[in-house]
């Protein structure tokens, strides 16, 4: 891993990009850590732990950015729809241990392939939605 300055820069870039595309930071943090010679199982576990501060920072940003706007639906705080926040946060907390257990049960090569396919599907979906307008 890079030194403190490199980690801060990488973390800032990963957090910013994940906020812009509306995805968790794992889609960038795992490949970054593997590139830095961190074992994939450790990278996946670390990425799961990084998900909370990335999500928290981006949630605060979306609340601040939309604060005071009057044309938003009920049950929102800024641009954050609170019922969805509750459901997604609850599902994430409940399912994270299962994901970690599944990742640690898989050999390295298939785990890398599953992760790569997941990234490909996410990218294809985002491209499709981008062309839909």
C-alpha positions as CSV (number, residue, x, y, z in Angstrom):
1,X,0.0,0.0,0.0
2,X,1.2,3.6,-0.6
3,X,2.1,5.8,2.3
4,X,-0.4,8.0,4.2
5,X,-0.6,10.7,1.5
6,X,-1.2,8.1,-1.2
7,X,-3.9,6.3,0.9
8,X,-5.6,9.7,1.6
9,X,-5.5,10.6,-2.1
10,X,-6.8,7.1,-3.2
11,X,-9.5,7.2,-0.6
12,X,-10.6,10.6,-1.6
13,X,-10.7,9.6,-5.3
14,X,-12.6,6.4,-4.5
15,X,-15.1,8.1,-2.3
16,X,-15.7,10.9,-4.8
17,X,-16.1,8.5,-7.8
18,X,-18.4,6.2,-5.8
19,X,-20.6,9.1,-4.9
20,X,-20.8,10.4,-8.4
21,X,-21.9,7.0,-9.9
22,X,-24.0,6.0,-6.9
23,X,-22.2,2.8,-6.2
24,X,-20.3,1.5,-3.2
25,X,-16.6,2.1,-3.1
26,X,-15.7,-1.6,-3.4
27,X,-15.8,-1.5,-7.2
28,X,-12.7,0.6,-7.1
29,X,-11.1,-0.1,-3.7
30,X,-10.8,-3.9,-4.3
31,X,-9.0,-3.5,-7.6
32,X,-6.8,-0.8,-6.1
33,X,-5.8,-2.9,-3.1
34,X,-5.2,-6.0,-5.3
35,X,-3.0,-3.7,-7.5
36,X,-1.1,-2.8,-4.3
37,X,-0.5,-6.6,-3.7
38,X,-3.2,-7.0,-1.0
39,X,-4.6,-10.5,-1.0
40,X,-8.1,-10.5,-2.6
41,X,-9.8,-11.9,0.5
42,X,-8.3,-9.1,2.6
43,X,-9.2,-6.5,0.0
44,X,-12.8,-7.7,-0.1
45,X,-13.0,-7.6,3.7
46,X,-11.4,-4.2,3.9
47,X,-13.7,-2.9,1.2
48,X,-16.7,-4.0,3.2
49,X,-15.4,-2.1,6.2
50,X,-14.7,1.0,4.0
51,X,-18.3,0.9,2.7
52,X,-19.8,2.6,5.8
53,X,-17.6,5.7,5.9
54,X,-17.9,6.2,2.1
55,X,-21.7,5.8,2.3
56,X,-21.9,8.1,5.3
57,X,-19.8,10.9,3.7
58,X,-21.8,10.7,0.4
59,X,-25.1,10.6,2.3
60,X,-24.1,13.8,4.2
61,X,-23.1,15.4,0.9
62,X,-26.4,14.6,-0.7
63,X,-28.4,15.9,2.3
64,X,-26.4,19.1,2.3
65,X,-26.7,19.5,-1.5
66,X,-30.4,19.2,-1.5
67,X,-31.1,20.9,1.8
68,X,-33.8,23.6,1.6
69,X,-35.2,22.6,-1.8
70,X,-38.9,22.7,-1.8
71,X,-39.8,20.6,-4.9
72,X,-38.6,17.3,-3.4
73,X,-40.9,14.4,-2.4
74,X,-42.1,13.9,1.2
75,X,-39.8,11.9,3.5
76,X,-36.6,13.3,2.1
77,X,-33.6,15.0,3.8
78,X,-32.0,16.9,1.0
79,X,-31.7,14.5,-1.9
80,X,-31.9,11.4,0.4
81,X,-35.1,9.5,0.4
82,X,-35.3,8.3,4.0
83,X,-37.4,5.1,3.6
84,X,-34.9,3.9,1.0
85,X,-32.0,4.8,3.2
86,X,-33.5,2.7,6.0
87,X,-34.2,-0.3,3.8
88,X,-30.7,-0.2,2.1
89,X,-28.8,0.3,5.4
90,X,-30.7,-2.5,7.1
91,X,-30.2,-4.9,4.2
92,X,-26.5,-4.0,4.0
93,X,-25.9,-4.6,7.7
94,X,-27.7,-7.9,7.7
95,X,-26.2,-9.2,4.5
96,X,-22.5,-8.1,4.9
97,X,-21.5,-11.0,7.1
98,X,-23.0,-13.4,4.5
99,X,-21.0,-11.8,1.7
100,X,-17.8,-11.9,3.7
101,X,-18.3,-15.5,4.6
102,X,-19.0,-16.4,0.9
103,X,-15.9,-14.5,-0.2
104,X,-13.7,-16.2,2.2
105,X,-15.1,-19.6,1.2
106,X,-14.2,-19.1,-2.4
107,X,-10.7,-19.8,-3.9
108,X,-8.9,-16.7,-5.2
109,X,-9.3,-17.3,-9.0
110,X,-13.1,-17.8,-9.0
111,X,-13.5,-14.8,-6.5
112,X,-11.6,-12.6,-8.9
113,X,-13.7,-13.7,-11.8
114,X,-17.0,-13.1,-9.9
115,X,-15.8,-9.7,-8.9
116,X,-14.8,-8.9,-12.5
117,X,-18.1,-10.1,-13.9
118,X,-19.9,-8.0,-11.3
119,X,-18.0,-4.9,-12.4
120,X,-18.7,-5.7,-16.0
121,X,-22.5,-6.0,-15.3
122,X,-22.4,-2.8,-13.3
123,X,-20.6,-0.9,-16.1
124,X,-23.0,-2.3,-18.7
125,X,-26.0,-1.3,-16.7
126,X,-24.6,2.3,-16.2
127,X,-23.8,2.6,-19.8
128,X,-27.3,1.4,-20.8
129,X,-28.9,3.9,-18.3
130,X,-26.7,6.6,-19.7
131,X,-27.9,6.1,-23.2
132,X,-31.5,5.9,-22.1
133,X,-31.2,9.5,-21.0
